[in-house]
Amino acid sequence: MQAIRSIALFSIACLLAACSGDNAEKAASGAVSKAVELAKGAATGASKGVEEGRKASTSIDGAVIVSSGDELKAALTGAVLAADKDEPARVTLGFANDGDAPVRVTELSQGNHVTGLDSEGYACSTVHVVDEFTVPAKAKLKVELGFQCTGKALATVRLYDVEYAVAR
């Protein structure tokens, strides 16, 4: 990132030295825009590379890596086991793994992969979520989450795009 900033500042200085007034403003705007675009692309590429690398290689414990709704539905069966009506609402989800390998659900705290919804479909603030959890082979695991729904009852918990109904 430091190298990108240095390149951007150097480019801006060179462009500004050759320009004046409106041209300098346009040149600086264009240079900064390209630098930001480059930085965002590099960060997104690095994140995708980490995810692809994790999935392509076998983990130490042989776990299947899950980072999407389709993968979650294929690997685990889930349900809401319990939910508090207090604020913040504490929810216990249960996941069953019938497979022969552990299943690791990843990147939950990133990119709004966990969402609580009230009965009107409004998103609740997520106040507690683990980034990942692993369900051992042929076992079940309980996972606790917390949501602040501003006076409304929590109705649904969404992981990636898989929704689990909260009993009322």
N, C-alpha and C positions, 0 to 999 in steps of 0.2 A: 504494500500500500504506500509506503514511504517513497518508493521509486516512482510510482504513478504520480504522486503529488509533486515530486521534484520535476518530472517531465512536464507536467501540466504548467507549473509555475515558469519553467524555462521557456516553454512554448508561448505562454502569454507575454512574457517579457520581450521575446523576439518579435512577436506580432505588434505589440504596442510601440516598440521602438521604430517600426516601419510605418506606423499609421498615426492618425490623429483624429480627434473628435468622434463622429459617428462611426467611422471605420474602425477605430480602436475598440469601441463598445461592441460592435458586431464581431470583431475578431476575438476579443476576450470571451464573449458569450459562447461563440462556437467552440473555442478551445476548451473551456470549462465543461461545456455540454458533452463533448467527445470524451474528456477525461472521466466524467461521471459515468457515462455509458460504458467505458472500458472497465472501470472499477466494479460496476454492478455485474457486468458479464463475467468478470473473473471470479467474483464472489459466488455467483450462481453456478458457474462451472465447477468450482471447487466443491460446493455442497453436493452437486449431482455426482461428482467423481467419488466422493466419500461414500455416498449411498450405493452407487454401482459397485464400488470396490467391496463393500461389506457384503453385498448380495452375491457377488461373483466368487468370493473366497469362503471357505468353510470356517466357521467360528471355532474357537477352542473347544467349546462344549457341543459342537455339531448342530447348533440351533438354526432353525429356519428363520430368516429375517423377514419381518412384516413391516411395510411402511405405506400401505394403501388400504382402502376399504375392501377392494376385491381380494387382496391377499389375506386380510383379516377374516373375511367370511369363509374363505377356503380352508384356513388353518384352525380356527377356533370357533366354538359356540359360546355366545355371550348372552347375559341377561342381567337386569337390575335385581339384586338380592334384597337391598334395603335402601331406604331414603328417609332422611330426617326432614321434618317440616320447618325446622328452625332456620334462622339465617346466620351464617351461611349454611345452605343445605349440604349435608354430607351424604354422599351416595356410595354404596358398595356394589361394584359390578363383579360378577362371577364369570370366569372364562374356563371352559373345558377343552382340553387337548386330548383327542383320541389317537393322535399319531404316535409314531415311534421315535420322533426327535423333539427336543424342546422347541418352543416357538417364542421368539423374542419380538415383541411389538416395540417399535422405535419411533423416535422423533415426535412424541405426543405433545410436548410443551412448545414445539416450534410450529409456526405457520397456522395457528388456530386449528390444530388437528383434533382438539377436544372442545366441544361446545355443549353448553346446557341451554335448553329452550324452555320458556314458560308455556302455559296452556294457550297463549295467543300467538306463539311462534317467535316471540322476542328472545334474542340471545341474552343469556345471563352472563355476568362477569365470572370468569374462572378464577377461583382463589386458591385451589390446590390441585396439582396434577403432577404425576411422576413423568419423567421424560421417556422412560422405557420400563418394561417389565418382561419377565420370562416365565412362561408356563411350562413346567417340566413335562416330559413325555408321559402320556397316559395318566394325567393328573389334572387337578383343578386349582385355580388361584383366585383369590379375592383381591380386588384393586379398589382403593378408596380415592374419591375425587370430591372436590368442594366447589360450590357455585353460590353466588350472590344474585338473587333474582328480584331484588327490590320489591318485596311485598307480595310477589306472585309465587305460586307453587311451581316447582320444577316438574315438567311434564315429560321431557325427553333428554337423553344424553346421546350425543353424537361423537363417535370416534372415526376420524377420517370422514367417510360418508355413510357409515353404518349407524342406524339409529336404534336405541334401546329405550322402550317405553318405561316410564316410572309409574308404578301403580298408585292410584289415588286413594 
